[in-house]
Amino acid sequence: MEFRTYIPISKSDIDIHHSTKMMLFGSCFSENMGRMLSENKFDVDVNPFGILYNPLSISSAMQRLLQNRTFSETDLVFRDGLYHSFLHHGSFSHPDKDRCLESIRSRFSAAASRIRQTDVFLITFGTAYVYRLRETGEIVGNCHKYPAERFDRFRLTVDDIVGEWSELISYLCKINSSVRILFTVSPIRHWNDGAHENQVSKSILHVAIDKLMELCGDNLHYFPAYEIVMDELRDYRFYSDDMFHPSEITIRYLWERFRETFFSPVTEKIISEWQPIHRALNHKSLNPETEEYRNFLMQTLAKLVQFKEKYPFISCEKETESLSTLLNLV
């Protein structure tokens, strides 16, 4: 007897491997899969503007990167002792204006230098609701707790999203005709919108993605993260303590389904060889001054060097440098 509704996913014709250049934008699924991809040594850039929730802010961020239009002091605002950017997540905010701007520019520069060479984009829409700053007419990515009267809040239509994204997708395809764009809808409920309003919002996102796939053909694909969590894992044991965000076991399960869909046996083999090294790199010794721990570090470094030689297209410089530093300290 089957006690759950399993979501079948066909094996994709997209082969994501360790040489695939990826960029991930959007809310929770992109953030969580980006973390898993990064931990497993894939070539990824995750949310260079921080987490973004609505389709227009994600599109705006990508277009700004494509235009290589960086940020200046005039793009910053000040509130509650912090400098912010309305286009960025609060993780970029800082009490020092120069440090805030440097953080924004550094991430922007790295992302702008790779966006035109990206093979696969993973885009996660979170909500169809947006906030428009009244004084400029700009759709903001984050309100940073500014007073509500400074914004107009409204819900995007399917046509709003399709119109915005069809132009962006067309431009990306002109740059790289073989580019692939994976869309998902975040399973996190935006409860502050209201139960019914959240459902309507998620429905708009689904219909918009469906229409975009009809219009833009083989370059677009959909991964059912929303459906897996809502229908296959519909139990509160799969959520964190706030009962809205997915638990770590749910994230790992989504990662497994993602791997089944997009990874080849060769890619899986590389992951299986990397994981023991990754665990060793994250091991914290209770007695780091011992000779035993030094030998452990030496063995880990030797395995890392072997892995690098076997897979020269995977960057391991940070891990090698970190181990070398530890060995000099022990």
N, C-alpha and C positions, 0 to 999 in steps of 0.2 A: 504494500500500500504506500502511495506517495503522499507525503504530508506537506508539500510545498509546490508552488507553481514555478517550475524551472524555466528561465528565459533562455531559449536557444539562440545562439549567435553563430552564424556561418563563418568559417575561416575566411579572413579578408585577403584580397589580392595585394594589399599593402604589406610589404615585408619591412618591418621596422627592425633595424639592426644597429650595431654599435657605431657604424659610420654614418648613420642617418642624422642629418642636422634637423633638430626639432626646436620649436618654440611653443610655449604653452601660455595661454592667456585665459583669465576669467576667474571663476570662484572655485569652490572646494574640490571638485574632481580634478581640475587642472593642477591645483596646488598639491593635492595628495599624490596623484600619479607622477607629477614632476619630482616630488621627493623620492619616490621609489625608483624612477628612472635614473636620477642623479646618483642615488646610493649604489646602483648597479652599473655605473660607469657609462651611461649613454650620453651622447652629445646634446645637451638640452640647455635652454635658457627659459627659466620659469618666472612669469609675471614680473617683467622689468619695471612696471609701474605699481607693483604690489597687487593684491587681490582686487579685482574689479567685478561688478555684479551684473550690470546691464549691458545689452548689446551695443548701444551707442557709445558708451565710454570705452569699451573694448575696441571698437572700430576706430575711435578717435586716437587712441594710444598707438594702434598699428599704423594708421596713416601718418601720424607725426614721426614715427620711426622711419617709415618709407621716405618721407620728405627730408629726413635728417634735420628736423627743426628742434634744436635743443632748447633748454630752459634758461631763463635769466631771473634776476631779482624781482622783476615786475610780475613774474608768475607766482610769486609767493605771497601769502597772507599771514597775519600774525593774530593769534588768539590764545588766551589762557597760558601765556608764557612760552608758546611754541610757534615756530614757523611751519607752515603747511603749504601744500599744493593741492588745489581742488581736483587735479587730475590724478593724484597719487593716493595710495593707501596711507594710513596713519603711521605705518612703520618707517616712513621716510621723514616724518616730522621731527624737529629738533629745536632746542632752545637757542642754539647758535645758528644764525642765518647762513653763514658761510659753509658750515658743516652740512646743513640741510641741503643747500644747493649743490655742494660737491657730491653728496650721496646720490642725488637725483641725476646729476650730469654723468657720473661714473657709470651708473647702471644704464642710462640712456645710450651712452657712447658704445658700450659693449653690445647692446641689443641692436642698435642701428647698423653696426658693422657686419651683422650676420643675417639680418632679416631678409635681404635679397638672395641669400644663398640657402635659405631654409628649405628643406625637402618636405617636411610635414608640420602643419600647424594643428594643435589641439586646442579647441575653443569651447569653453564651458559657460553657457548663459545661466545666470542665477535668477533674475527677475526681469519682468517687463516694465516695472515701475522705475521712473527716473525723477531726478531733481534738477530743475533748471534755475540757475542763479539769475535773479531778476535784473540785476544791474548790468549784466553782460549778455544774457540770453544763452549762456554756456551750460551744456549738460555736464554736471559734475560727477566725478567718480566717487567722491567722498565728501560729505558735508562738514566733517570735522567738528560736529556739535555746535555749529553756528545756529543762531535763532531761526526757527522754521519760517518766519515771515520774510526771510531773505530769499526764499525759494518758492517756485511753483512745482508742486508734485503732480505728476500725471502718469497714465499708463500708455505705453507705446501700443500701436496697432500692429497687426501682422504686416501691413503694407509699409509702415515706418521701417521695420526691421529689414524686410526684403529689399526695399529701395536702397537703404544704406549699404547693406552687405553685398548685394549683387554687383554694385560698382566696385567695391573693394576686391571681391573675388575675381572679377574680370581683370582688374589691374594686376593682381598677384599672378594670374595665369599668363598674362602677357610677359611678365618678368621671367617666369619659369613655367613652361607649358606642362611639365610633369609634376608640379606641386600638388600635394594632397592636403585637404583640410578635413579634420575630424571634428564633428560637432557633438557635444553632449549637453544635457540639461542637468543642472545641479539638483540632487535629491533633497537638499536642505530646504525645509519649509520656511518661508519668510512670514513668520507668525504675526509679526507686528502689522503686516498688511491686512490681516484678517483671514480666517479660514477659507471662506469662499473666494475672497480676492486673490489669495495665494494660488488657489486652483485655477482661476481664470488666467492669472499671470503665467503660470507654467504651461497652460494650454496654448496661449499665444506663442510662447517660445517654441513649442513643439510644431505647431502649424507653420510658423515662419521658417524653421529649419527644413521642414518637408517641402515647402514651396521653393526654397533655395536649391534643394537637391534636384527638383524637377527642372529648374531653370539652368543650372550650372553643370549638370551632367556628371561624368565619371570622376571629376576632381574632388567631389564632396562625398563624405561618408558620415554615418551616424553610429555612435556607440551607446547602447542603452543603459547607461549608469543609473539614470532615474528609475527606469523600469525594474532593474535588478533590486534596488533598495526598496522601492515601494511595493513590489509584487512578490519578488522571490524571497526577500528578507524582511517581510512585514511583521516584525516583532520588536518590541522595545529593547530586547537584549542586544540588538545590533546597533544601538545608539549609545552615545556618551551620556554623561550625567545630566546634561541639559535637555535630553530627549529630542534634540533637533539635529545635532551633528552626528555623523557616522562614527561608530567606535573603531578602535584600531583593528579589531578582527574583521570588521566590514571593509575597511580600507584594504586589508590584505586580500580579502576575497575578491574585491573589485580588481585588484592588481593581478590576481590569478586569471580572472576572466579576460582581462586586457592582454595578458601574455598569450593565452590560448588563441586569441583572435588575430594577433599581429606578429608574433615571434615565430621564427623558423627553428627547427631542431638545432641548427648551428648556433643561433643566438642563445637558446636555452643552455647549450653546453658551456658557452662562455660565462653565463650567469652562474652556473653550478660550480665553475672553477674559481670565480671571483668571490663567492659568498664566504668560504672559509677564511680568505684573506681579509675580507671586510669585517668579519667577526673578531679576528685577531687584532685588527687595527683599533677596534672599539673596546678592547679588553682593558680594564682598569685594575692594576695590581694593588693589593693591600700593602705589599712590601716592595716598592719600586727600586730600592737600593740593593737588592740581592743579586747575586751572580746568576741565579736561576732566571730572574726576570730579564737580565741582559741577554742571556742565551735565547730566551723566547723572542726578544726583539730582533736578534740576529737572524733567527730562523724565519721570522715573518718578513724581514727585509729580503732574504734570499728568495723566498717564494714570490715576493712582489717583483723582484728583478726578473725571475723566470717568466712570470705572467707578462711583463712588459715586452720581453724579447719575443714571446710567442704571439702577442697581439700588439704590434707597434702602433697601430692606429688608435689605440685607447690611451688616453693621457693619464699617467700615474705620477706626475711630477710632485703634486702636493703631498701625496702619501709618502713618497720616497724622501722628500725633504723633512717631513714631520718625523719619520722614523730615524733619520740620520741625526736630527737635533736631539731626540730622546737618547740615542746611544751615546752622544757626546756628554749628556748630562748624567747618565747612570754610572 
